[in-house]
Amino acid sequence: MKMISASLSKPGGLGVNHDAIGSLPTETGLVCWVVADGLSEIAAQQAVQAILGNFAANPAISQLALLGALEWAHKNVRDLQSLRISNVSLTSAVAMFCSGGLSALWGHLGNVRVYVFRDGEIISQTKDHSMAQSLVDAGKLSKAEFRTHKTRHSLFRSLGSMVWTSPTISENRFKLLPGDLFLICTDGFWEHVTELEMQADWCKSLNLKDWLQRMELRILLAAPPDHDSYSAIALLAEP
């Protein structure tokens, strides 16, 4: 099995892109993809560089390996904070996704999401580490209200936070089948594209690039003029 990919990362209406994306294939056949959403562009860029650098030095697909990469990124973002750059918030949400051809594993902190599609349907998606998600889990907020709730950006896990809180990592490797589809995206992306729209657009798409473009059009039509940066990586398993 091989993973093909397409990606986009745009500044939205902010003028500055606070997101960062990256990928790294290794000589062993393992590949890592990363999507980060920082409160500043420097935090997101540092997060991606640190995770890919750690993966290059320790190429493996395991919970321990992903935890180590995310902890290393947290340390790097915290080190940036020691520079005390004025008026710059150095924290970042992030998701990393690793595949070796037969299986995949992913982990995240914050509200960068990983969606898993099989046969055109979403079979799994990550849960945000946010106050809004906590309200949904407690039955105090509906899923329909989630996308516009004021606490959706209030994160209790992120890289660079004052207290390190472990990321959520898949419990087991996900066994890949031909046609399995994945979307890794920031809140500036998923806030304006519902899960049903993701599925509908995939059914009409010729390829991954076409899929991302169809969803991007929804963002541009629905988002306010000052909307957030938006980024996504789409992955497809092929024989």
C-alpha positions in Angstrom: 0.0 0.0 0.0 1.2 3.5 -0.7 -0.2 6.8 0.5 -0.7 9.6 -1.9 -1.3 13.1 -0.7 -2.4 16.6 -1.5 -2.3 19.7 0.7 -3.1 23.4 1.1 -2.4 26.1 3.6 -3.7 29.6 3.3 -3.6 32.8 5.5 -7.4 33.3 5.2 -8.4 36.9 6.0 -5.7 37.4 8.5 -3.0 38.3 6.0 -0.5 36.1 7.9 -0.7 32.3 7.9 -0.7 31.1 11.5 -0.7 27.4 10.3 2.1 25.2 9.1 2.2 21.9 7.4 5.0 19.4 6.5 5.8 15.9 5.6 8.9 13.6 5.7 9.4 10.3 4.0 12.2 8.1 5.4 14.5 5.5 3.8 12.7 2.8 5.7 9.4 3.6 3.9 7.8 5.3 6.8 6.2 8.7 6.3 5.1 11.4 8.7 2.7 14.3 8.0 2.2 17.2 10.4 -0.4 20.0 10.6 0.0 22.8 13.2 -2.1 25.8 14.1 -0.3 28.3 16.2 -1.3 31.5 17.9 1.6 32.8 15.9 3.2 31.6 12.7 6.5 31.0 14.4 5.0 28.6 16.9 3.4 26.5 14.2 6.5 26.4 12.1 8.6 25.4 15.1 6.2 22.6 15.9 6.3 21.1 12.4 10.1 21.4 12.2 10.6 19.8 15.6 8.2 16.9 15.0 9.7 16.1 11.6 13.2 16.4 12.9 12.5 14.0 15.7 10.8 11.6 13.3 13.9 11.7 11.0 16.1 10.8 14.0 13.7 8.1 15.3 11.7 6.7 12.5 9.1 4.4 14.0 5.3 4.0 14.2 4.4 3.5 17.8 2.7 5.3 20.6 6.0 5.8 22.3 7.6 7.3 19.1 4.7 9.7 18.6 4.7 10.7 22.2 8.4 11.4 22.0 8.1 13.5 18.9 5.2 15.6 20.4 7.1 16.1 23.7 10.2 17.2 21.8 8.1 19.7 19.9 6.6 21.0 23.1 10.1 21.5 24.5 11.1 23.4 21.3 8.1 25.7 21.5 8.8 26.3 25.2 12.4 27.2 24.4 11.1 29.8 21.9 9.2 31.4 24.7 12.4 32.0 26.6 13.2 34.6 23.8 10.3 36.6 25.2 9.2 37.9 21.9 6.7 40.7 22.9 3.1 40.4 21.8 3.6 37.0 20.3 1.7 33.9 21.7 3.9 30.9 21.4 1.6 27.9 21.6 0.3 25.6 19.0 -2.3 22.9 18.3 -1.0 20.1 16.2 -1.7 16.7 14.7 0.8 14.2 13.4 0.0 11.2 11.2 2.5 8.4 10.4 2.2 5.5 8.0 4.3 2.6 6.9 2.2 1.3 4.1 0.2 -1.4 5.9 -0.9 0.6 8.9 -1.1 4.2 10.3 -1.0 5.9 13.7 -1.8 9.5 14.7 -1.8 11.8 17.6 -2.9 15.3 18.4 -3.0 18.2 20.9 -5.7 20.9 20.7 -8.2 21.3 17.9 -6.3 20.1 14.7 -8.4 17.2 13.6 -7.8 13.8 11.9 -10.8 12.4 10.0 -10.8 8.8 8.8 -13.0 7.8 5.9 -13.8 4.3 4.6 -16.2 3.6 1.7 -17.1 7.2 1.6 -18.2 7.4 5.3 -16.4 8.9 8.3 -15.6 6.0 10.6 -13.5 8.0 13.1 -12.4 11.5 14.0 -10.3 12.9 16.8 -11.9 14.9 19.6 -10.7 18.4 20.3 -9.0 19.3 23.5 -11.3 22.3 24.0 -13.8 23.7 26.4 -16.5 23.4 23.7 -15.7 19.7 23.2 -16.0 19.2 27.0 -19.5 20.8 27.0 -20.5 18.4 24.1 -19.2 15.4 26.1 -21.2 16.6 29.2 -24.4 16.9 27.1 -24.5 20.7 27.7 -23.8 21.7 24.0 -25.1 20.1 20.8 -22.8 19.2 17.9 -24.7 21.6 15.8 -23.8 24.5 18.2 -20.2 23.4 18.5 -18.8 25.1 15.3 -19.9 28.6 16.4 -19.5 28.3 20.2 -17.3 30.9 21.8 -15.2 28.3 23.7 -14.2 26.2 20.7 -10.8 27.9 20.6 -10.3 27.6 24.4 -7.8 24.7 24.5 -6.6 22.8 27.5 -3.9 20.9 25.6 -1.4 22.5 23.3 2.3 22.6 22.5 4.1 25.2 24.6 1.4 25.4 27.3 2.7 26.2 30.8 1.9 22.6 31.9 2.7 19.7 29.6 -0.4 17.5 29.1 -0.1 14.3 27.2 -1.5 14.2 23.6 -4.2 11.8 22.5 -2.6 9.0 20.4 -4.4 6.2 18.7 -4.6 3.1 20.9 -3.7 0.7 18.1 -2.2 0.9 14.6 -5.0 1.4 12.1 -4.8 -1.4 9.5 -5.0 0.2 6.0 -7.3 -1.0 3.2 -7.2 0.3 -0.4 -9.4 3.4 -0.7 -9.0 4.5 3.0 -9.1 8.3 3.1 -7.7 10.7 5.7 -8.1 14.4 6.3 -5.9 16.3 8.7 -7.1 19.9 9.1 -7.0 23.0 11.3 -10.1 24.6 12.9 -10.0 27.3 10.2 -10.8 24.5 7.8 -13.3 22.3 9.6 -15.3 25.1 11.1 -16.7 26.0 7.7 -17.0 22.5 6.2 -19.3 20.0 7.9 -18.7 16.3 8.0 -21.5 15.6 5.6 -20.1 18.2 3.2 -16.7 16.5 3.4 -18.3 13.2 2.4 -20.4 14.7 -0.4 -17.5 16.6 -1.9 -15.3 13.4 -1.9 -18.0 11.5 -3.8 -17.9 14.2 -6.5 -14.1 14.6 -6.7 -11.7 13.3 -9.3 -8.7 13.2 -6.9 -7.4 14.5 -3.6 -6.5 18.0 -5.0 -10.0 18.3 -6.4 -11.5 17.3 -3.1 -9.5 20.0 -1.2 -10.4 22.6 -3.8 -14.2 21.8 -3.4 -13.9 22.2 0.3 -11.9 25.3 0.1 -14.6 26.9 -2.0 -17.1 26.2 0.8 -14.7 28.0 3.2 -14.4 31.0 1.0 -18.2 31.3 0.6 -19.1 30.7 4.3 -16.3 32.4 6.3 -16.4 36.0 7.4 -13.8 38.5 5.8 -11.5 38.2 8.8 -11.5 34.4 8.9 -8.7 32.3 10.3 -5.9 30.7 8.4 -6.9 27.3 7.1 -4.8 24.2 6.3 -5.3 20.6 5.4 -3.5 17.5 4.2 -5.5 14.8 2.4 -4.2 11.2 2.2 -5.4 8.2 0.2 -4.3 4.6 0.6 -3.7 2.9 -2.8 -2.5 -0.6 -3.6 
